[in-house]
Amino acid sequence: MKAIEIRNKFLNYFKEKGHHIIPSSPLIPENDPSVLFTTAGMHPLVPYLLGEKHPEGTKLADYQKCLRTVDIDEVGDNRHLTFFEMLGNWSLGDYFKKESISYSMEFLTKELNIPIEKLSVTCFKGDSDAPRDEETAEIWKSVRYARR
C-alpha cells in the first residue's frame, strides 16, 4: 500500500467517526517564534490543546508535515528521519484514552487489515515526575483481547 492510500484511509476513517478533516499546517510555523520547523503533529494544535476553541469543533483529524533536526549530523543513514508526515486524530475534550485506543485498534486491524499478532504497543513507563500509565496499559489489553 502506498503512503497516499494509508493517508486517505486514515482521513476517511476518522471522517466517518465524526471528525472534521483539517489541512496540514506549513512546515515553517506561522506566528510561532519558539521553533524553526514544525517537529510534531500536535505542534500546530497547541493553542487548542491548551483550551482555545477550534473553529472546526472538538473532533479533528489531519496529516502534518514535520521536520526533525535533532540528529541532522546523522542524516543519510537508514535510521535517521528528517522529513515525514504524522497522521493525527484529535479530541479537544470530546473523548479520551478508551475511545482513542479503540479507534486506533479498529483502524489498524479493520481498515489496514494488520493482524493483531503483528502489533505492539507501548505505554508511558513512568519517571520521577509521573507514574506509569496503568490506565492506558489496561485499556490496550482489554481492546486487544476483545478483538481476538
N, C-alpha and C positions, 0 to 999 in steps of 0.2 A: 504494500500500500504506500502511496506517495504522501509526502507531508501535507499537501493541499487537501488530500482526501481525509486525512485524520483531522485536520483543522476544521473542514466543513462538517464532518460527522460530529465533532465536539460542539461546534456552534449550533448546529441543528438540534442536537440532543438537548442542550440547555434551553434553546428557544421553546422547544416542546414542553419543557418543565417550567415555563413561565418567566424565563429570564429575558431581559432586554439585551440585545447584542450591541455593544459599544465599540467604536473604532479603536484601533491601536493608536497610541499616542506617539509623538515624534521620538526618535532615538535621542535627540538632544532636547532635554526638557525645556519647556517654555515657562518662564516666570518662576524658576527654581534655581537659585544660585548655590544651593547646597551640594549639587552634584554636576559633573560634566556630562555624564551619559545616563540614560535610563538603564539601571542594572538589574531590575526585578520587575515582575509583572504587576506587583502591588504598588510600585512607586507612583504612577500617575493617579492612583486612587487614595493616597494617604489622607487628603483632607476629608474624604468621605468615610474612610475607616476610623477617623478621629471624631466623627459625629456630624459633619456638614451633610446636608441633604443633597443627594444626587438628583439631577433633573430627570433622569430616566427611571427612578424608583429604587427599590431595595434589593432586587434580584438582577444581577448583571452577569454577562459573560463576554469574554474577549480573547484575543491573542495579542500579546505585547512584544514588540521588538525590543531586544535587550543587548547590551554590550558589557562584557566583564573585562576589566583590565588589570585586576589584582596580579595576575600571573603573565602579564604581557611579554616579559622576557622569555617565557617558556612556550609562547605560541609557535605553532608549527609542527609540534609532535601530535600524536594521536590521543592525548589525554587532556589537552587544554582547549577550552572553548573561548571564543571571543564573541561572535555574533550568533544569536539564536532567538527563537520565539518561545514565549511561555504562554500556555493555554491557562485561562483562569475563569473560574466561576466564583462569584462574589455575593455574599449575603450581607447586606447592611442592616443588620438587626432583624432579619426575616427568619432565618434558620441557623442552626449551629452544627456542632460536630456530627450528631447522629445522621442528619439528613445529608450533610456534605459527604460523609463517608459512604452512605448508601448510594448517592449519585455516582460517586467515583467507582464503586464496585460494579454497579449496573452498567455504566459506560464502558468500562474495561472488558467485562465478561460478556455483555449482551450486544453492545454496538460494535466493539472491535473483535469480539469472539476470542479473546485471550483466555486460555484455560486457567482456571483458578489456581491450579498447581504450579503455574509458571509465575505467579505474582508473589511479590514480597512487599511488606510494608514496614515502616519504621514509626516510632513514636518518640517524643521527647524523653530522654533518659533521666532528666533532672540535672541540676547543678547547684551551686551554692546559693543561687537566687530563687530557684523554684524547684519543687519536687517533680518526680517522674509523672508523666501524664497517664495515670492509670485508667482514667475515664476513656480516653481515646483507644488505648490498648484493648479494653474490654469491648468497645463498640466494634473495632475491627474484627475481633474474634467472633462476636455474635453475627456480624454480617457475613463473614467468611463461611462459617458453618451453616448458616441459613441458606447459602447459595449452592451447597453441595447436594 
